[in-house]
Amino acid sequence: MKVPPALHLALLLPLLVFCSIYSHVAAESAGSPPRVRESFDADWLFLKHDAKGAEAMDYDHSTWRTLNLPHDWSIEGPFDANNVSKAQGGYLPCGIGWYRKVFKTPAGVSGKKVFVEFDGIYMNGEVWINGHRLGKRPYGYTGVQYDLTPHLDPNGDNILSVRVDNSLQQSTRWYTGSGIYRHVWLTITDKLHVAHWGTQVSTPEITPERAKVSIRTTIRNEYKQEKSIHVIQSVIDSEGSKVASQGDKLNLASGKEQIINQQFSVAKPALWSPDSPNMYTVVTELRDGNTIIDRYESPLGFRTIVIDAKQGLIVNGKNTIMKGVCNHHDLGPLGAALWDQALERRLRMLKEMGCNAIRTAHNPSCPELLDFCNRMGFLVINETFDEWRRGWFFEDGTLVSSKNNKGKASKGYHLYFDKWAEKDLIDHIRRDRNNPCVVMWSVGNEVPEAQKYGELETVKWLQDLCHKHDPTRLVTVGCNFTIGANKTGFLQLLDVVGYNGGGNSCYEYENDKKKFPDRLMYASEVPHTLQTRGEYRTNGKFRIRKYQPTPLVKKEVFPETNPWYESSYDNAGVRITGRDSWRLTKNLPYFFGEFRWTGFDYIGESGGWPRVIGNFGIIDICNFPKDTYYFYQSQWTEKPMVHMLPHWTMPGKEGTIVPVWCYTNCDSVELFLNGKSLGVRTFTKEHDMHMQWLVPYAPGELKAVATKDGKVVATTTKRTAGSVAQISLDADKTVFNLKGKDLSYITVRLQDKDGNFCPKANNWMTLSVKGPGRIIATGNGDPLSHESFQSRSVRAFNGMALAIVAPTGEEGEIVVTARPIARTWGEPVKVTISAK
């Protein structure tokens, strides 16, 4: 498929097809909703090792642990240098586990279809119902649905059994978690129903006055006779009003599946964009006379996309730069287990930073991520694979493709690629193609096939599959060593070329544009900067020494910094700083965005014991922002802000020259030390993205005052702290809604007697809960910490720690108490959360 340099994409794309639990009046009056989709997460049994015959109905599970899903057993630890997951998996355990759920057949399902859907099992999820094997899915990131209907006992107990095998390591290059780590759903439909992921919605034309809507619906008839029905499509706006409707008659033979194409228009559509994420809903109803026999919902949004070889990305006629991050799927101390509110909280932090784009590195995300991105306004590059067949090999100091199919991870996806890649990719597209947030499909990341000794047939095949199953979107791959990939012709085959930093590809943008003027280009994984919250060096450290930044001062100011920690001055990383990368991205008009590695620290890919965390994030695993977070906020937002670094508690460094930096989106900043002005700074050619003062350290108050248009609009202050004397607790949520799965993130800060934050404190505390609540995780963000995330004792790291609290389901007051372990400092401190 030949794709021109500028491809106009006019899309109306919903999220994962959400199926309504409520019904039309006619169906309700009959006492049976047309379709039921309900959570199947509660009351599972779990065994953390293999068990022969555990799929059998009569297997004794009386000693198994009871829990609710989603669940990740790896995060329960312990950390151990001998765990087979090694550095890639954060030195956490893997292995084999079993889950079982005992349930009654729901009332009123006689003559209906009953399905179970798993959004994600990592990995090799094998499923049985009442001893009957339903199937096995190796890839841990694609969802799967099974038909329970033929095997259900209408009167007695049913037992759903799931064996999870994550024992072969390493299966990826990062922490995966183990278990049924995403949601499970039970769906009940009529025998005539919309198929699983059965709608495909697009808008071939959008104008301010009218949008044309095209809907392809796959419908299945599992009755023994032909059925004649009406297929009604309705578009509902965010206020609940019907704005368009179309109905057509369909005759469907017994046992057949058929696609019906319908088109109609919506007047004056409200457009979807990162700034205004206006959403609609497509409601598909199947009617037999006056009875609604199925009702299926597809969230949607109207937007136009142009990717132009000269102008870059244009959304709804407006030039747009993707201000993006790559993220792995773990949620820090919660592990891989999905908590919707924890994921939403992370996205909210990124939005407040000015981020408008997400790359799902390097696998299909949970459906909830795309739902949040639709509603919050994030553009998404939706990635399916990290690995195809080949692995890496060094030849004369250059990375090339292996000549055999050894894969990138020793026990990785290459073992399953030939059998499963087509189905995994198609299922991923069918699940996600109706999301307005999704801009491109990414079918690979840093695949060795792109290099010398590689092959080109696989990328052509995967790209053709994407075009076939979603002709409205372009296809990309995140590519490293682009010099080699240009020579093989791999990059010339792609719709859009994603530049990862590896092989110094981040320095090849302008050279490649001269050689390939029609190429569509963006940074799929740049920059790779490292930073540890609250740690600094004035002499930075880059993995590739020739790109190492110049020391900020002649003599290292922070020689005490642990060599496993990284500097927060934007002078630690691999090959390019955050400032240099963003300068390139914003100044090249054809280059339409960058996705930094990463938004959040993540478990695994640690670089070796004793470090267990990938320290690339601009937010640590406890959701505490690092200094670099504020660099991006200064570049990506307009609300006046100023951030200053480093901290100002440095006993023994009196008189030492300390570089003081400010990130701001204001015109100028004046710095004061103990009330005395140290001068006003504005942006210069040398310091065009930060302001710097060289300040002889003296204890006291350091204050930055930012002005815009001659007015003071933002200030920030740091004060020298004394000895730790007290604990401060701050809960981000003090009222739980028991109808949802609420969480409260409680930030623990250590302070001196005057309330000043102690930026280097590492004291231990115990945490306890009274009332209808529980602590589900603790942490401190230290990349070297091996304490359990389930521990009730927690050590502060650079003055901070975290407790995550959830309700148990009853109403009442939840009291969380933090106590110093050594009673030589501080008193117990409490925070109260109401569960209603």
C-alpha positions, 0 to 999 in steps of 0.5 A: 500500500503506497501512502502519500507524504500527507495522509488525511485521516478523518476519524470517529473512533470509540474506545473499547466497545463498552456494552450497556447494562441498562436497556430499552423500555420494551426489554426492561418491561420484559424483565431482561436487559438485552445485554449484561456486562458485569465485573467478574473480579470478586472472590477468586481463589489463588495458589502460588505454585503449580497444582496437577489436576487443578482444572478438575471439578473435584479438586480440593482448593479449600486451602487456597487464598481468597482475593479479588482481581486484578492481581499480580503475585510477583509484586508480593516479592521478595526481591532477590538477586537470584530470582530468574527475572534478573535485572529486566524483571526487577529481581522479583519472583515469577513462576506458575500460579492457579486461580479458581472462581466458584459461581452460580449460573446467573438467573434468566440465562436459559436460551442466552449466551454467556461469555467470560472475557479476560483483559490480560493474563500474564502469561500463557493463560489457560482456561477451563470451565467445569473441567472443559478446556476453553483455550490458551493465550500465550501473549500476556497483553491481549485480551481473550473471550471464551464462550461458557454457554455449553458447559454451564451447570444451570443448577449447581456450582460452576468452577472457572479455573485458570493456570498462569505460567510465567516461569520461562524467563526472561520473557521480556526486557522489563517487569511484567508482573504475573497473574490475572492482572487486568479485569475480568468480565461476564457478558450475557447476550441473546443468541443473536448479537453484535460480535465481540469487538464487532463495530468499526466506526469511521468518519470519511468526511468532517466539516464544521456543518456536518460529519459523515459517519460510517459504521460496519457492524458484525452480527452473529445469529446462533439460532437454529433458524433465519432471523429478520431484524432491524439494526438501529444506529444512534449517536448520543452526545455528552449530554445524553441527547440523540443527535443522529439515527439510522435503521436498516433491515437485515435477514441473517441465516442460522449459524452465520455471521454477517457485516452490515454497513450503514452511513448517516450524518451528524450536524455540527459535530463538536470536535475531539482534540487534546485540548477539547476531548469531546466524546459521543457514543454510538449505540447499536440496537438489534430489534426484533419487532418492538423488542431490543434483543441486543444493545452495544455501545461504542464511545466515539470522537470526531477529529481530522488528522493530517501528517505532512512531510513539511508541516508535521502533525495537524489536528483539526486544522491546527499544527500540533506537536506531540508532547509525549512520554513512553510508559510501561504498564506497572503502577509502581508499588501496586505492580502490574495489577490494574487499579483504574484510579491509580492509572487515572491519577498518573495520567492526570499528573502528566496532563498537569505537566502539559503532556498530550501524548502517550506511547504504549511501550511496548505492548497493548495497554489495558482498555481503560488506558485508552478510555482515559486518554479519550476522555482526558485528551491524549494522542496515543501511539498504540504499540503491539510488539517489542519483539518479532523473531530476531535478536541482536548481534555485535559485528565490528562494534555495531549492532546487527541482526542475528542470523537465527531467530533467537529473539531479543529476550531469551524466552520472549515473544519470538517463541510464539510469533509465527503462530500468534502474531497475526491473531494478536495484532488483529485482535489488538486493532479490532479492540482499539480501532474505535478510539479517537485518541489512537493516532497510529499503530506501532507494530514494533520497537527496536526490531533487529530485523531492520538491520544488516542480516535482517529481513523486510518481509515481516514489516511489510506483512504487519503493515499490510495487516494494519491497513487491511483491518484499519485503513484509516491510520498510518503504521510506524515502528520505533527504530534505533540505529537508523543509519543501518535501517536506512541502508537495508531499506527498512525505514523506507517501507514504513508509513511513519518513521519513529526515531529511538535514540539508540545508535545515536539516531536522535542526531540524524533527523536533519541528515535523514530529512535531506536524504528522504524529504517525503519522510514522516518523522517523529521521536518515538523514544527520545530522550533517555535521561536518568534522574533520581529524585533528590539526588545531584551531581555537578559533573554529569554522567552519560552512558555514551561519553562523547555526548557527556555534558560539560561539568557545571563547576570545576569541582564536584559539589556532591561527591557523596551521591551514591554511584547507583543514583542519577543526577537531577540536573539534566546531566545524566542519561545515555546520549542527549539531554532533555533540553537538547532533545526538546529544542530539536523537536520544537524547532524542526517544523516537519518533526511532529513530536517526541516521546521521552523515555519515560514518564514514570520510573518502572520496575525492572530494566534496572542495570543490575543489582542492587538497583531494581528500578528503571530510573528514567522516569520524570516521576518516581514510582511513588508518583513523586515528581522529580525536578525534570517534571518541572522542566517539561511543565515549563516548556509545555504549559502556559500557567505561570510557574517556577521551579528551583533546584537543588534543595538547600540543606547542605551541612558542611558545604558552607561557601561551596559554589552551588549551581542553582537552576530555575525552570520557568515559563515566565520572562524573568526570575530574581533569586534571593538568598536570605533576603539579598538579591543574587540577580535577575536572569532571563533566557539567553542563547546559552541558557535558553531553557533554564536559568542559572546562578552560581551561589556560595552555599549559606544556610537559610532561605533561597527564594525565586521570584518569577515575573511576566509582563513586569508582574510577579506571577510565581514564587518558590522557596527552599529553606535549610532544614534542621534535624528531623522532628515530625511527620506530615501526612497528606491524603489526596482523597479524604472521602471514599465513594464505596460505589467505586474502587477508590484509592487514597495516596497518602504522602509522608514527609519528614520535617524539622521542628519548624515544619521545614522539609528535610530533603535527605532524611531516611528515617523509618516509620510504621503505618497502621489502619483502624476502621474499614480500610486497608493499606494495599502498598507502601514505597519510597521511590528509592531505586535501591530499596528492597523492602516489600511493597506490602510492608507496614514499615517504611523508610523515607527516601530523601524525606518522602514515603508513600502509603496507598489505602483502599476501603474494605467496603463498609461505611465508617471512618478510616484512621491511618497512623504513622509512627516513628520507629525510633521514639527519639524523634517525632510523635504519631500522626494521623489522617482520617478518610471517610468511607461513604 
